[in-house]
């Protein structure tokens, strides 16, 4: 498991590189003013959007994969720790 600390900013989207199913992608976490919540956008190396979904928090005793239906690799957000977890 890889853990990435979430440090949001008002001036630019939070982003990090991640490997999903053996390929490299860029993950952006952006605030959506209209919806009043964060969204997760994943793009490939060519800038093509793979997915754009609301950020869903996982409780400590259960994993909710944000990338389910897109990748076998799981991307999980733990609000209690304010971090993302990537697990194959």
PyMOL commands that set and color helices and strands:
alter all, ss='L'
color gray80, all
select strands_A, chain A and resi 2-5+14-20+23-32+37-43+49-54+74-78+83-87
alter strands_A, ss='S'
color yellow, strands_A
deselect
rebuild
show_as cartoon
